[in-house]
Amino acid sequence: MAATLDDIYLRRTMLGLRGDLGLPTLETITELARTQLGWTSQRAEAQAAGYRDAVRRRYRPGVLPARGEVPQPFSI
């Protein structure tokens, strides 16, 4: 069973391997994980923040768009 959003995005669904890193789906996937895995709202928010931080650490700086903007795919 998935335990973190990192696990969901990078192992279970591989959404995190897409050009947009799965970020356009983050709100929806976080809510699904919250309801299906029994997370509190605080845990879900912490997991979403953790995934965003992981993206910042693993990928080029500036890959995350401003809040509300949809990220555009990029090539390496």
N, C-alpha and C positions, 0 to 999 in steps of 0.2 A: 504494500500500500504506500502511496506517495505520502511524504511527511512534510515537504517544504515546496514552495513555489519553484525554487531552483530545480528540484527533482522533477516536478511536473513539466517545467519548460525545457529542461535539457536532457532528460532521460525518458520520461513517459510519453511525451507528445512530440518532442523535438521542435516545438514552436520557437524555442530560443535560438535555433540554428538558422532560422530564416533571415533574410536580409534586414528585416525590420525588428529582429530579435524577439518577436512576439509581443512587443510593447503595445500595439493597438488593442490586444486582447487582455491586457493585464487586469483591468477592472472586472471584466466578465469572469475570467478564470479565477481571480481572487474570491469573488462572490460564490462561485461554484465550489471552490475548495472550502470556503467558510461553512457553507451549508452541508456539504457532503462529508467533510472531515470533522465537523463539530467544533470548528475554531470559534473563538470569541471575536468580536469586531476588532479588539485591540490586537489580537494575534494576527488576524488577516491583514490589518494595516501594517504591522511590523514585517510580515512576510513580503508584502508588496514593496515596502521601502527597502527590504533586504535584497530583493531581486533587482531593483533599480540600482542599488549600490554595487551589486555584483556585476551588472552590465557596465557601470562606470569603471570598475577595476579591471575587467577583462578585455574591454574593447577600447577603441580610440576615444580620446577626450572629446566631449561635445556631441557624443552620439545621442544622448537623450535630448528630446525637444523640450521647449518650454511647456509648462502644464497646459493641457488643452489642445496642443498641436499634435498632429499625427506624424510619427517619424517616417522618413523616406528611406527606402532601401539604399544601401551603399555597396560598392564593390571593394574588395580588398586588393 
